Amino acid sequence: DTEVTQTPKHLVMGMTNKKSLKCEQHMGHRAMYWYKQKAKKPPELMFVYSYEKLSINESVPSRFSPECPNSSLLNLHLHALQPEDSALYLCASSQVPSGVSSYEQYFGPGTRLTVT
Amino acid sequence: AQSVSQHNHHVILSEAASLELGCNYSYGGTVNLFWYVQYPGQHLQLLLKYFSGDPLVKGIKGFEAEFIKSKFSFNLRKPSVQWSDTAEYFCAVRSGSGNTGKLIFGQGTTLQVKP
C-alpha cells in the first residue's frame, strides 16, 4: 500500500473558525510533511516531522499548528486564517533520509482549503 | 541558497512528438534528483529519481532523465508523447547529508499534448 490519504478533500472556513486537516499513511514511513500549493505553483514546504518530532518549520505563521500524534498520523490545525491562506494543502511521507541517501516522498491528494 | 530552475514554463506538443524538459539546480554537493508529475485533478506522483550510479535513469510511462553533473542538469525526456501526458511536471532536488528530507521544487512546466 503506497497510499497517503487526506481528509477532508475540500474545506471552506471563515476567518474565525478552527478546523483541522488530517493525513494518514500505513507505509511505515517515519518522516511526514506538510506542503502548501497555490494554483500553477510548486509545493512549498511548511513542516517536516521525523520520528514524530518536528524537525523543520519553514517560518510558518502560528495560525498553522502541526501535530503528529503517532507514526501514521499527521494533523494540521488551523485557526484565524486569512483569505490568502486559501490553497491546496498536501501531505507527504517518506522513509527518514539517512546521510546522503534519500527516499522519495509519497504525496496525498491534498485538501482544497478556501478561507472566506 | 539552493534553487531549481525549469526553463520551459508552458510546452505544447502534438502527439508522437519528442519531449525534453530542462531542469537545472544550484548546489555543488551531493544531490538527490526527482521528477514529479501532477495530472489534472490528481496528486503528485513520482516519475523517476536519481540518487547515484548510472546517470541515465528510466522512470514510469516511458520517461527518462539524464543527470549531467558538470552542467548541474537533470533533463526529462520522452521519445513520443501521448495526449495522456498532459500534466504539470516538477523537477525537485534534495541536497545531501543529514536526515532532513527537504525538497526544493522548480516552478513547474505545464505540458499540453494535442491529439
Interface residues (C-beta under 8 A of the other chain):
Chain A: V4 A31 Y33 K40 K41 P42 P43 E44 L45 V48 S50 S55 I56 L90 A92 S94 V96 P97 S98 G99 V100 S101 S102 Y103 E104 Q105 Y106 F107 G108 P109 G110
Chain B: T30 N32 F34 Y36 Q42 H43 L44 Q45 L46 K49 F51 E88 F90 R94 G96 S97 G98 N99 T100 G101 K102 L103 F105 G106 Q107 G108 T110
